[in-house]
Amino acid sequence: METVEIRDAKASFTALLAAAERGPPTMVSRHGEPCAARAVRKGHGRAGRLDRWLDGRLSTYADRILPLDAQAVRLADEISDAAIARGRHPGFADGAIAALAQNASLRLLTCNLKHFETLGVACADPMVELPS
């Protein structure tokens, strides 16, 4: 398993993509340690609660979760580069979300249209209108 520092992954989708393409699962870490393990080791109960919450969501919605695979990360990199060329600076999360929706040919439902309309992904505000 390869480890990628958070600052490297945030700075460049390419670092995350390269690590994912080299083989087995990639772990994103902070200061060389897994983020969740670090929080648990420090005794923060929040990490354990978040772990249980995530496990529940994963088991309930497993068939509806889109994988952030190498193809989606490559598309996120392209979306991010195009936005930066237009003077926009999307964060890692927005670029990845836009790429997942576009890669799956889905319309993204969000109340935060200003972040996604500039990324060229089909999106709608579900509080204003629901797609047919």
VENPESUL-V697252 format. One record per run of one state. SS is the DSSP state (H for helix, E for strand, L for the rest). FROM is the first residue (numbers start at 1). TO is the last residue. If there is no record, write none. Layout:
SS & FROM & TO
SS & FROM & TO
//
This chain:
L & 1 & 1
E & 2 & 5
H & 6 & 11
L & 12 & 12
H & 13 & 21
L & 22 & 25
E & 26 & 30
L & 31 & 32
E & 33 & 34
H & 35 & 41
L & 42 & 44
H & 45 & 64
L & 65 & 69
H & 70 & 85
L & 86 & 91
H & 92 & 103
L & 104 & 107
E & 108 & 109
L & 110 & 112
H & 113 & 119
L & 120 & 122
E & 123 & 124
L & 125 & 132
//
